């Protein structure tokens, strides 16, 4: 194991945090063995891995592991139950499991407990809520410049997306409604797809459709395809009403032009004046025979779970950007169509695979190991998720007030940041930690990479430390332990890291409790702050 102390260097620390990090750096780093701290590992590392699989091999695994075998890449060990429960909660709902849930899961002897947990999580409302955040990014849901949906439309659009996900609306129906709806942006929410485009012209709309539902960057198409595809959206019209910021999006039937359009696959079509070209395009797009539609969404889902797509970047599908494992992508496409475009089904078969349940610690030195999914690739928590977890620990959320009263908007501090519908409502923390501005719909607008400015904030923020000091949640953990220091340490670890501490960690921390001048409350605050700065806390792994 190779420890990494670089995050302790070149940072302006107050005296309090200097003492904390010097005293606790060893125990924090024991819990920080994320990928960058390892070249590779030959033997299992506790508490992150186990020796044998409790999960049956799936078709996904056969494609992945046979590819790895051909390449001479050793797959990772199975992840431990502690790692799994934290990982699957974050990947499906963007939250940490409650301590009771962790304890019950670790004590459960049912060999199918991982499968049962996955089924349970996919039915929780938080799954739809977290997925809605991802769709808000892709669909560019933002009230102000440069999208200018305005707050009333944002609320209507977001509510429609969230409700569609809660009812598990089939993906083909979801997309058809977005592409073919007409009416008021307040009363027919999916028409806001056509309003959330920079430039309400056929070319801009076609570009947004291509990126969002095909994963293709429009500029990569030949000129004939770009011009021909734009024709499908040449009769999209807009008109204002007497209600403030209301706009009608509709098919302009008064335009009697016969449309000669070209599908992205090169096939040409003539559309009579009385036929809405959007419907013609939607029929082509969501057809089971379409090589773009299902490939795009299953590849996106894979990238949301693994941090990279089978085709990477997930919204840059083109002939010269080949999938790392073509058979795997084809299998997922067929499964999606067979399941009637059920997004939950794709989540379920991925999460139940050994490929997903691998350790984050690679067993190969080859650079291609990540590309071929030889381990679970760690990545920093999304900004909204990280802030929600800190809010839960400290009991102090963020209140957002619209700077432009059109209408005046207040988001209470009790609301999860994952549920913020508007990309224009933001704050210093969210911006610092890479929440996307939602200007383009590109996946890479979101930045989940750790940087020096973020570490400086986490290590040296007096605001964060004050929140920790006043946290009722932490006081409750201490009260439940009734002064038993080992129990206090266990409560903190289960709450923040979803695992029990190792004996070496307990020894270091119990010694810290005994230090002269350190009160019980100070020790708890210092441990929590130090763990918040650990990679194990900050990363999905």
C-alpha positions as CSV (number, residue, x, y, z in Angstrom):
1,X,0.0,0.0,0.0
2,X,1.4,3.4,-1.0
3,X,0.2,6.3,1.1
4,X,-0.3,9.7,-0.5
5,X,0.3,12.8,1.7
6,X,0.2,15.4,-1.1
7,X,-3.1,16.8,-0.1
8,X,-1.5,17.9,3.2
9,X,1.1,20.1,1.5
10,X,1.1,23.7,0.4
11,X,-2.2,24.5,2.1
12,X,-2.8,27.5,4.4
13,X,-4.2,25.9,7.6
14,X,-5.5,27.4,10.8
15,X,-3.9,26.2,14.0
16,X,-6.9,24.0,14.8
17,X,-6.7,22.0,11.6
18,X,-2.9,21.7,11.7
19,X,-3.3,19.9,15.0
20,X,-6.1,17.7,13.7
21,X,-4.3,16.6,10.5
22,X,-1.0,16.0,12.2
23,X,-2.7,13.9,14.9
24,X,-5.0,12.0,12.6
25,X,-3.3,11.8,9.2
26,X,-2.4,8.2,9.7
27,X,-5.9,7.0,10.6
28,X,-7.4,9.1,7.8
29,X,-5.1,7.7,5.2
30,X,-5.7,4.2,6.3
31,X,-9.3,4.9,5.1
32,X,-8.1,6.6,1.9
33,X,-6.8,3.8,-0.2
34,X,-8.4,5.1,-3.4
35,X,-7.0,4.1,-6.8
36,X,-4.4,6.8,-7.0
37,X,-2.8,5.4,-3.8
38,X,-2.3,2.0,-5.5
39,X,-0.3,0.7,-8.4
40,X,-2.0,-2.6,-8.1
41,X,-2.7,-5.2,-5.5
42,X,-2.1,-9.0,-5.4
43,X,-3.8,-9.8,-2.1
44,X,-7.1,-8.7,-0.7
45,X,-7.2,-5.5,1.4
46,X,-9.6,-5.2,4.3
47,X,-12.1,-3.8,4.8
48,X,-12.5,-3.1,1.1
49,X,-12.4,-6.5,-0.5
50,X,-13.2,-10.1,0.0
51,X,-11.8,-13.3,-1.5
52,X,-14.9,-15.1,-3.0
53,X,-17.9,-14.0,-5.0
54,X,-21.4,-14.2,-3.5
55,X,-22.8,-12.9,-6.8
56,X,-23.5,-15.2,-9.8
57,X,-21.7,-14.5,-13.0
58,X,-23.9,-12.7,-15.5
59,X,-23.9,-12.2,-19.3
60,X,-22.3,-8.8,-18.7
61,X,-19.4,-10.5,-16.8
62,X,-18.9,-13.0,-19.5
63,X,-18.3,-10.3,-22.1
64,X,-16.1,-8.2,-19.7
65,X,-14.0,-11.0,-18.2
66,X,-13.5,-12.8,-21.5
67,X,-12.2,-9.5,-22.9
68,X,-9.9,-9.0,-19.9
69,X,-8.6,-12.6,-20.3
70,X,-7.7,-11.9,-24.0
71,X,-5.8,-8.8,-23.0
72,X,-4.0,-10.4,-20.1
73,X,-5.7,-8.1,-17.5
74,X,-6.5,-9.5,-14.1
75,X,-10.0,-8.4,-12.8
76,X,-10.3,-6.9,-9.3
77,X,-11.3,-8.9,-6.3
78,X,-15.0,-8.7,-5.2
79,X,-15.8,-5.6,-3.1
80,X,-16.7,-6.1,0.5
81,X,-20.3,-5.7,1.8
82,X,-19.2,-2.4,3.4
83,X,-18.0,-1.0,0.1
84,X,-21.0,-2.4,-1.8
85,X,-23.7,-0.8,0.3
86,X,-22.1,2.6,0.2
87,X,-21.5,2.4,-3.5
88,X,-24.9,1.2,-4.5
89,X,-26.7,3.9,-2.4
90,X,-24.5,6.6,-4.0
91,X,-24.9,5.3,-7.5
92,X,-28.6,4.9,-7.4
93,X,-29.8,7.6,-5.0
94,X,-26.9,10.0,-4.3
95,X,-27.2,9.4,-0.5
96,X,-25.3,7.4,2.1
97,X,-27.1,4.5,3.9
98,X,-28.4,5.2,7.4
99,X,-26.2,3.5,10.1
100,X,-29.0,1.1,10.9
101,X,-29.2,0.1,7.3
102,X,-25.4,-0.6,7.2
103,X,-25.5,-2.7,10.3
104,X,-28.5,-4.7,9.2
105,X,-26.9,-5.4,5.8
106,X,-23.6,-6.4,7.3
107,X,-25.3,-8.8,9.7
108,X,-27.6,-10.3,7.0
109,X,-26.6,-13.8,6.1
110,X,-28.9,-14.1,3.1
111,X,-26.7,-14.9,0.0
112,X,-29.1,-12.9,-2.2
113,X,-28.9,-9.8,0.0
114,X,-27.2,-7.6,-2.6
115,X,-29.8,-8.5,-5.2
116,X,-32.6,-7.8,-2.8
117,X,-31.1,-4.5,-1.8
118,X,-30.8,-3.4,-5.4
119,X,-34.4,-4.2,-6.0
120,X,-35.4,-2.2,-3.0
121,X,-33.3,0.9,-3.9
122,X,-34.6,1.1,-7.5
123,X,-38.2,1.4,-6.1
124,X,-37.4,4.3,-3.7
125,X,-38.3,7.8,-4.7
126,X,-34.7,8.9,-4.2
127,X,-33.8,6.9,-7.3
128,X,-36.1,9.0,-9.5
129,X,-34.9,12.1,-7.8
130,X,-31.3,11.5,-8.4
131,X,-31.9,10.4,-12.0
132,X,-33.9,13.6,-12.5
133,X,-30.8,15.6,-11.7
134,X,-28.9,13.9,-14.5
135,X,-31.7,14.6,-16.9
136,X,-31.9,18.2,-15.9
137,X,-28.2,18.5,-16.8
138,X,-28.7,16.9,-20.2
139,X,-31.9,18.8,-21.0
140,X,-30.3,22.1,-20.0
141,X,-32.9,23.1,-17.4
142,X,-32.0,26.6,-16.5
143,X,-34.2,29.7,-16.0
144,X,-31.7,32.4,-17.0
145,X,-29.1,33.1,-19.7
146,X,-28.2,31.6,-22.0
147,X,-31.1,29.1,-21.9
148,X,-33.8,31.5,-20.5
149,X,-36.6,29.0,-19.7
150,X,-37.7,31.3,-16.8
151,X,-38.7,30.0,-13.3
152,X,-42.3,29.0,-14.0
153,X,-41.3,26.8,-17.0
154,X,-38.4,25.3,-15.0
155,X,-40.8,24.2,-12.3
156,X,-43.3,22.7,-14.8
157,X,-40.6,21.0,-16.8
158,X,-38.8,19.6,-13.8
159,X,-42.0,18.3,-12.2
160,X,-42.9,16.5,-15.4
161,X,-39.4,14.8,-15.7
162,X,-39.5,13.8,-12.0
163,X,-43.0,12.3,-12.3
164,X,-42.1,10.5,-15.5
165,X,-39.2,8.9,-13.7
166,X,-41.2,8.1,-10.6
167,X,-43.8,6.2,-12.7
168,X,-41.0,4.5,-14.6
169,X,-42.3,5.8,-17.9
170,X,-40.8,3.8,-20.8
171,X,-37.9,5.7,-22.4
172,X,-39.4,5.6,-25.9
173,X,-42.6,7.3,-24.6
174,X,-40.6,9.8,-22.6
175,X,-38.6,10.8,-25.7
176,X,-41.6,10.9,-28.0
177,X,-43.4,13.3,-25.7
178,X,-40.4,15.6,-25.6
179,X,-40.1,15.6,-29.4
180,X,-43.7,15.8,-30.5
181,X,-45.6,17.8,-27.9
182,X,-47.3,21.1,-28.7
183,X,-48.8,23.7,-26.3
184,X,-48.0,26.1,-23.5
185,X,-44.6,25.9,-21.8
186,X,-46.5,26.1,-18.5
187,X,-49.3,23.6,-19.2
188,X,-47.5,21.1,-21.5
189,X,-44.1,20.8,-19.9
190,X,-42.3,18.7,-22.4
191,X,-42.5,21.5,-25.0
192,X,-39.8,23.2,-23.0
193,X,-37.3,20.9,-24.8
194,X,-37.7,23.2,-27.8
195,X,-37.3,26.3,-25.6
196,X,-34.1,25.0,-23.8
197,X,-32.0,25.4,-26.9
198,X,-29.6,28.2,-27.6
199,X,-31.0,29.5,-30.9
200,X,-34.6,28.4,-31.7
201,X,-33.7,27.6,-35.3
202,X,-33.9,24.2,-37.1
203,X,-30.2,23.7,-37.1
204,X,-29.8,24.4,-33.3
205,X,-32.8,22.1,-32.5
206,X,-31.4,19.3,-34.6
207,X,-28.1,19.7,-32.9
208,X,-29.7,19.4,-29.4
209,X,-31.8,16.3,-30.5
210,X,-28.7,14.6,-31.9
211,X,-26.6,15.2,-28.8
212,X,-29.4,14.3,-26.3
213,X,-31.0,11.3,-27.8
214,X,-28.4,9.9,-30.2
215,X,-25.2,10.8,-28.3
216,X,-23.8,12.3,-31.5
217,X,-22.2,15.7,-31.7
218,X,-24.0,17.3,-34.6
219,X,-20.9,18.8,-36.2
220,X,-19.5,15.3,-36.8
221,X,-22.2,14.6,-39.3
222,X,-21.6,15.3,-43.1
223,X,-23.1,18.6,-44.3
224,X,-25.9,16.7,-46.2
225,X,-27.1,15.0,-43.1
226,X,-27.0,18.2,-41.0
227,X,-29.0,20.1,-43.5
228,X,-31.4,17.2,-44.1
229,X,-32.0,16.4,-40.4
230,X,-32.6,20.1,-39.7
231,X,-35.6,20.0,-42.0
232,X,-37.5,17.8,-39.5
233,X,-37.6,20.8,-37.2
234,X,-38.3,23.6,-39.8
235,X,-41.9,23.8,-38.8
236,X,-41.5,24.3,-35.1
237,X,-43.0,27.6,-34.3
238,X,-43.3,29.8,-31.2
239,X,-45.7,32.5,-30.1
240,X,-46.2,34.6,-27.0
241,X,-49.4,34.9,-25.0
242,X,-50.7,37.6,-22.7
243,X,-49.5,35.7,-19.6
244,X,-46.0,36.7,-18.4
245,X,-43.3,34.5,-19.9
246,X,-45.8,32.0,-21.3
247,X,-45.0,30.8,-24.8
248,X,-46.7,28.3,-27.1
249,X,-44.6,25.8,-29.0
250,X,-46.5,24.2,-32.0
251,X,-46.4,22.6,-35.4
252,X,-46.8,25.4,-37.9
253,X,-49.6,23.9,-40.1
254,X,-49.8,27.2,-42.1
255,X,-46.4,26.5,-43.6
256,X,-47.5,24.5,-46.7
257,X,-44.0,23.6,-47.8
258,X,-43.4,19.9,-48.7
259,X,-40.4,18.9,-46.6
260,X,-37.5,16.8,-48.1
261,X,-35.6,15.6,-45.1
262,X,-32.7,13.2,-44.5
263,X,-32.5,10.9,-41.5
264,X,-29.1,10.6,-39.8
265,X,-28.6,7.1,-41.4
266,X,-28.8,8.8,-44.8
267,X,-32.3,7.7,-45.7
268,X,-34.4,10.4,-47.4
269,X,-38.0,11.1,-46.8
270,X,-40.7,13.4,-48.3
271,X,-43.1,14.8,-45.8
272,X,-46.4,16.3,-47.0
273,X,-47.5,19.8,-45.7
274,X,-50.2,18.4,-43.3
275,X,-47.8,16.0,-41.5
276,X,-45.7,17.1,-38.5
277,X,-42.1,16.4,-39.4
278,X,-41.2,16.0,-35.8
279,X,-43.5,12.9,-35.6
280,X,-41.8,11.4,-38.6
281,X,-38.5,11.9,-37.0
282,X,-39.6,10.5,-33.6
283,X,-41.0,7.4,-35.3
284,X,-37.6,6.8,-36.9
285,X,-35.7,7.6,-33.8
286,X,-37.4,5.3,-31.3
287,X,-37.7,2.3,-33.7
288,X,-36.1,-0.9,-32.3
289,X,-34.1,-1.1,-35.6
290,X,-32.5,2.3,-35.0
291,X,-28.8,1.9,-34.3
292,X,-28.6,5.2,-32.4
293,X,-31.4,5.3,-29.9
294,X,-30.9,2.4,-27.5
295,X,-27.1,2.5,-27.9
296,X,-27.0,6.1,-26.6
297,X,-29.1,5.6,-23.4
298,X,-27.6,2.3,-22.3
299,X,-24.1,3.7,-22.8
300,X,-25.1,6.8,-20.8
301,X,-26.4,4.7,-18.0
302,X,-23.2,2.7,-18.0
303,X,-21.2,5.9,-17.8
304,X,-23.3,7.2,-14.9
305,X,-22.5,4.0,-13.0
306,X,-18.9,3.4,-13.9
307,X,-17.6,7.0,-14.6
308,X,-17.0,6.2,-18.3
309,X,-19.0,4.8,-21.1
310,X,-18.4,1.7,-23.1
311,X,-18.1,4.3,-25.8
312,X,-16.3,7.2,-24.2
313,X,-17.1,10.1,-24.0
314,X,-20.8,8.9,-23.8
315,X,-22.1,11.8,-25.9
316,X,-19.4,11.5,-28.6
317,X,-20.6,8.5,-30.5
318,X,-19.0,8.3,-34.0
319,X,-17.5,5.7,-36.4
320,X,-13.9,6.3,-35.3
321,X,-14.8,6.3,-31.5
322,X,-15.4,2.6,-31.1
323,X,-16.8,0.8,-28.0
324,X,-14.3,-0.9,-25.8
325,X,-16.4,-4.0,-25.7
326,X,-18.8,-4.0,-28.7
327,X,-20.5,-7.3,-27.7
328,X,-21.4,-5.8,-24.2
329,X,-22.9,-2.7,-25.7
330,X,-24.9,-4.8,-28.2
331,X,-26.2,-7.0,-25.4
332,X,-27.4,-4.0,-23.3
333,X,-29.2,-2.6,-26.4
334,X,-31.0,-5.8,-27.0
335,X,-31.9,-6.1,-23.3
336,X,-33.3,-2.6,-23.2
337,X,-35.5,-3.1,-26.3
338,X,-36.7,-6.5,-25.0
339,X,-37.6,-4.9,-21.6
340,X,-39.7,-2.3,-23.5
341,X,-37.3,0.5,-22.9
342,X,-37.2,0.1,-19.1
343,X,-34.4,2.2,-17.6
344,X,-34.6,0.4,-14.3
345,X,-34.0,-2.9,-16.0
346,X,-30.7,-1.7,-17.3
347,X,-29.7,-0.4,-13.9
348,X,-30.7,-3.7,-12.4
349,X,-28.7,-6.0,-14.6
350,X,-25.6,-3.8,-14.4
351,X,-25.8,-3.4,-10.6
352,X,-26.2,-7.2,-10.2
353,X,-23.1,-8.0,-12.2
354,X,-19.7,-9.0,-10.8
355,X,-18.3,-6.3,-13.1
356,X,-20.1,-3.6,-11.0
357,X,-19.3,-5.4,-7.7
358,X,-15.6,-5.5,-8.2
359,X,-13.2,-3.7,-5.9
360,X,-12.0,-0.2,-6.7
361,X,-8.4,-1.5,-6.3
362,X,-6.9,-2.7,-9.6
363,X,-4.9,-5.9,-9.8
364,X,-3.2,-5.0,-13.1
365,X,-0.6,-2.4,-13.9
366,X,-1.8,-2.1,-17.5
367,X,-3.2,1.3,-18.4
368,X,-6.1,-0.3,-20.3
369,X,-7.5,-1.8,-17.1
370,X,-9.9,1.1,-16.5
371,X,-11.0,1.2,-20.2
372,X,-12.1,-2.4,-20.1
373,X,-13.7,-2.2,-16.6
374,X,-11.2,-4.4,-14.7
375,X,-12.1,-2.6,-11.5
376,X,-14.6,0.0,-10.3
377,X,-13.1,3.4,-11.1
378,X,-13.2,5.8,-8.1
379,X,-14.4,9.4,-8.7
380,X,-15.2,12.3,-6.5
381,X,-18.8,12.7,-5.3
382,X,-20.9,15.1,-7.4
383,X,-21.2,18.6,-5.9
384,X,-24.9,18.3,-5.0
385,X,-24.4,14.9,-3.4
386,X,-21.4,16.0,-1.4
387,X,-23.1,19.1,-0.1
388,X,-26.2,17.0,0.9
389,X,-24.1,14.6,2.8
390,X,-22.3,17.4,4.6
391,X,-25.7,19.0,5.3
392,X,-26.9,15.7,6.8
393,X,-23.8,15.5,9.1
394,X,-23.8,19.1,10.2
395,X,-27.5,19.8,10.2
396,X,-26.9,23.0,8.2
397,X,-28.1,23.2,4.6
398,X,-27.9,26.0,2.0
399,X,-30.6,28.6,1.3
400,X,-30.8,29.8,-2.3
401,X,-32.4,33.1,-3.2
402,X,-33.0,34.1,-6.8
403,X,-31.0,37.3,-7.6
404,X,-33.7,38.3,-10.1
405,X,-37.3,38.4,-8.7
406,X,-39.0,37.0,-11.9
407,X,-40.7,35.6,-9.8
408,X,-38.8,35.9,-6.5
409,X,-37.5,32.5,-5.7
410,X,-36.4,31.0,-2.3
411,X,-35.2,27.5,-1.9
412,X,-35.2,26.4,1.8
413,X,-32.0,25.0,3.3
414,X,-33.9,21.8,4.2
415,X,-34.2,20.9,0.5
416,X,-31.7,18.4,-0.9
417,X,-29.4,20.0,-3.5
418,X,-30.0,17.0,-5.7
419,X,-33.5,18.4,-6.0
420,X,-32.6,21.8,-7.2
421,X,-34.5,22.1,-10.5
422,X,-32.9,25.2,-11.8
423,X,-29.3,25.4,-13.1
424,X,-29.4,29.2,-12.4
425,X,-29.9,28.6,-8.7
426,X,-26.4,27.9,-7.4
427,X,-23.9,28.8,-4.7
428,X,-20.2,29.0,-4.0
429,X,-19.9,25.4,-2.8
430,X,-21.7,23.9,-5.9
431,X,-19.7,26.1,-8.3
432,X,-16.4,25.2,-6.5
433,X,-17.2,21.5,-6.7
434,X,-18.1,21.4,-10.4
435,X,-21.9,21.5,-10.7
436,X,-22.5,22.1,-14.4
437,X,-23.9,25.4,-15.6
438,X,-26.3,23.5,-17.9
439,X,-25.5,25.6,-21.0
440,X,-24.8,22.9,-23.5
441,X,-26.1,19.5,-22.5
442,X,-22.6,18.0,-22.7
443,X,-21.8,15.4,-20.0
444,X,-18.4,16.9,-19.5
445,X,-19.9,20.2,-18.2
446,X,-19.9,18.4,-14.8
447,X,-16.5,18.3,-13.3
448,X,-16.1,15.6,-10.6
449,X,-12.3,15.9,-10.3
450,X,-10.8,17.0,-7.0
451,X,-8.6,20.1,-7.1
452,X,-6.5,22.2,-4.8
453,X,-9.1,24.9,-4.2
454,X,-11.6,22.3,-3.1
455,X,-9.2,20.7,-0.6
456,X,-8.3,24.2,0.8
457,X,-11.9,24.8,1.4
458,X,-12.6,21.4,3.1
459,X,-9.4,21.6,5.2
460,X,-9.5,25.3,6.2
461,X,-13.2,26.4,6.2
462,X,-14.2,28.1,9.4
463,X,-17.8,27.9,8.2
464,X,-17.6,24.1,7.8
465,X,-16.0,23.7,11.2
466,X,-18.7,25.9,12.9
467,X,-21.3,23.6,11.3
468,X,-19.6,20.6,12.7
469,X,-19.3,22.1,16.2
470,X,-23.1,22.8,16.3
471,X,-24.2,19.6,14.7
472,X,-27.1,17.9,16.6
473,X,-26.5,14.8,14.5
474,X,-23.0,14.3,15.9
475,X,-24.1,15.1,19.4
476,X,-26.7,12.3,19.0
477,X,-24.0,9.9,17.9
478,X,-22.0,10.7,21.1
479,X,-25.1,10.4,23.3
480,X,-26.0,7.0,21.9
481,X,-22.5,5.7,22.8
482,X,-22.9,6.9,26.4
483,X,-19.3,8.0,26.7
484,X,-17.8,4.8,25.3
485,X,-15.0,6.1,23.1
486,X,-14.7,3.0,21.0
487,X,-18.5,3.1,20.4
488,X,-18.3,6.8,19.5
489,X,-15.6,6.0,16.9
490,X,-17.7,3.2,15.5
491,X,-20.7,5.4,15.2
492,X,-18.8,8.1,13.3
493,X,-17.2,5.6,10.9
494,X,-20.5,3.9,10.1
495,X,-22.3,7.2,9.6
496,X,-19.6,8.8,7.4
497,X,-17.9,5.8,5.7
498,X,-20.5,3.1,6.0
499,X,-18.1,0.7,7.7
500,X,-16.7,-0.2,11.1
501,X,-13.2,1.2,11.8
502,X,-10.2,-1.2,11.7
503,X,-8.4,-1.9,14.9
504,X,-5.4,0.2,13.9
505,X,-7.8,3.2,13.4
506,X,-9.4,2.6,16.7
507,X,-6.1,2.6,18.5
508,X,-4.9,5.9,16.9
509,X,-8.3,7.6,17.7
510,X,-8.6,6.3,21.2
511,X,-5.1,7.7,21.9
512,X,-6.2,11.0,20.5
513,X,-9.1,11.1,22.9
514,X,-6.6,10.9,25.8
515,X,-4.5,13.8,24.6
516,X,-4.1,16.7,27.1
517,X,-6.3,19.7,26.4
518,X,-8.6,17.8,24.0
519,X,-12.2,17.5,25.3
520,X,-14.6,14.8,24.2
521,X,-16.5,17.2,22.0
522,X,-13.3,18.6,20.4
523,X,-12.1,15.1,19.7
524,X,-15.4,14.1,18.0
525,X,-15.3,17.3,15.9
526,X,-11.7,16.8,14.9
527,X,-12.3,13.2,13.9
528,X,-15.3,14.1,11.8
529,X,-13.5,17.0,10.1
530,X,-10.5,14.9,9.3
531,X,-12.6,12.1,7.9
532,X,-14.5,14.6,5.7
533,X,-11.1,15.4,4.2
534,X,-10.3,11.8,3.5
535,X,-10.5,10.3,0.0
536,X,-12.7,7.5,1.3
537,X,-15.4,10.0,2.2
538,X,-15.0,12.3,-0.8
539,X,-15.0,9.5,-3.5
540,X,-17.4,7.1,-4.9
541,X,-15.5,3.8,-4.7
